[in-house]
Amino acid sequence: MRREGYIIEEIVEYGNMSDSFDTVLRGTKRKRSRQGRWLLAHRDEMIRDLTERIASGTFTVKDYREREIVEGGKLRKIQVLSMYDRIGVHAVMNVVDRHMRKRFIRTTSASIKERGMHDLLAYIRRDLEEDPDGTRYCYKFDISKFYDNVQPDFVMYCVKRIFKDKRLIALLDGFVRMMPSGISIGLRSSQGLGNLLLSVFLDHYLKDRYGVRHFYRYCDDGVVLGKSKAELWLVRDVVHELVEHIDLEVKANERVFPVSEGIDFLGYVIYSSKHVELRKRIKQKMARKMHEVRSRKRRRELIASFYGMAKHANCNMLFNKLTGKQMKSFKDLKVAYKPEDGKKRFSGAVVSIRELVNLPIVVKDFETGIKTEQGEDRCIVAIEQNGEPKKFFTNSEEMKNILAQIREMPDGFPFETTIKTETFGKGRTKYVFT
């Protein structure tokens, strides 16, 4: 496996450090806190100080306080860092996560950019539809107290397999060993490094060595789909062997069962590619909140949040019952973006009109009065070529005039045409519709 270097140089780029500062201090509440006001007043100084410490490999997480929260019915202890330390950790992991992401299998999710629970849900539904015979049964498992029981030595072994920069390895080692045992739930690095650990010791073994076709992991929860129970019991033995190798343990509530009973995963119960319901606990929680809420603003926020979950499941009637609103499709709303300047925006790549000569195209629409580097009053024409949307600019008065006439005609757009060249005057060339 090829290891990567020069990661520190990416981390200490001003753009990354500045973005990390702004991300950690987002929101009015953080900006108005005592820490936030002080950091904002010394922004450039703090960015410069963090940059120097990260570049030299001397940045460490100084201190933290613990806070207890209830999440999913479970009591968890979260480690809360100072904003200064969070900016540094975020800057490091913003780059490290990007490099680690390339090493993860496509069907692992949680704390990975552009791979949330709905992305993984879409993959499961796709596989259920495309391979119904190979996804008749399910093996579902969960790793017991994952973050509390992770061994730092195994995490650092995985880090050293990917990165070779000693300064970066020292920084990550400090993050991993911040706690007396396990890794911190509240530290920005823990999700990515936890994913890396399971990627190296579980995901790639199942996919590459044992050829498990339908495997999905969301953090420390895993689902394997297979053709028969016997096949999945063999996979279960492999999972236990791999997990126990890194001193972790699979919870006793693991099971192998027919998919038709419903896979309780990602906040949904998946019965088939066409039938997905919300988890019972989510429905109960939403019903309780809607009954208790009094603020109109808070009610709208709850409905919007619930809609974000409900639209991925078959629960239009449930949504209507709990919120009193009908779930609508975006198409039904018939709304479109209206720019402040009133000009139309067309999709597709910009091409030169020279590339379209003698080729059949479909003209969809146009807009005049566009300012470009070549001049003020240019015309942009939206076209379709071989089913692909494109657009080109023109300053031809003849083309503008013809397009304006066609706009006045009923059902004038779209129309088929071919662009030709004509010579006029002293060897000059113009482009015309034919």
C-alpha angles and dihedrals in degrees: 000000000000113000122217128230139182091053093133089060089057092047096053095050107124093237092058094044092047093047090050091052092051093045095053092046095046117133133044094260094058093044092052095047118102092251092046095050092049094048093048090051090053098034100136092041093052093047090050092048093048091046092054093047094048092045091053093044093239098114112119135167103257106195144340141189127220126237128185120225135172112234123174090347092306128113110233134181113225123196112223118203131197114267090247092058092043091056090054094046091046092051092052096045094043088070098031092053090053091056094042092050090070090061097054123095113248095247097059118095146166122096091013117121113255091003109097130149093279091054090054091044089056090054092051092049091048092052092046089055098042098042109028093157094051094047102050096115135040136210112199124187141167130201113237116245091337102183093041093053103038112124111226092213091063091048092051090048088058092046091053090051090061107030131045101182105113093204091055092045089052091051093050091045088057091052093048095048096044091106126061088237134005122002128291118267092204098050116102091226097056098076094051096043091045089054089049092053093053091040092058099038101033119011100050093041091054095044102035106028102030098030097229103176104191109042124143129180130188107186105301096345118094137189127190122187122202147162098253142014091243090058092050094048087058089051088049091058090050092049091052092049093049095044094046090050088070093044096258129124136221114232118252092239092077115127146176114221144147114282088231088073089064131259109244099210139130093010092302138090107229115203098163141333089280101037120062126153133189118258112265094239092056092051092049093047092050093048090051093049094047089052093051101040118104104169115091091212092050090048091055090049092051092048092050091049092048091047089056088061100034097053090067093056139056097261111113091132092049091050090051093047095051100038105025090232133111116238108237132197117238088239090059092057092061095205129143137185113278112198118215092239090056092235121136120245118217127200125227137062122302112247132184115256087232089068091058099053113128092002124119112245139169115231109215105175144322142215130204134203095052118159115222138161088267096054150313110268103048126149123227117204123201113214141168122224120185089343093306120118115236138156139206137193124234137175094192110134089202093056092045091051094048093048091049090053092049090051089060091054120091107252091000094145132093105035136163121240146145124232115230133182123236129190120224139162114004099351095305120152130220132183120232139178116246 
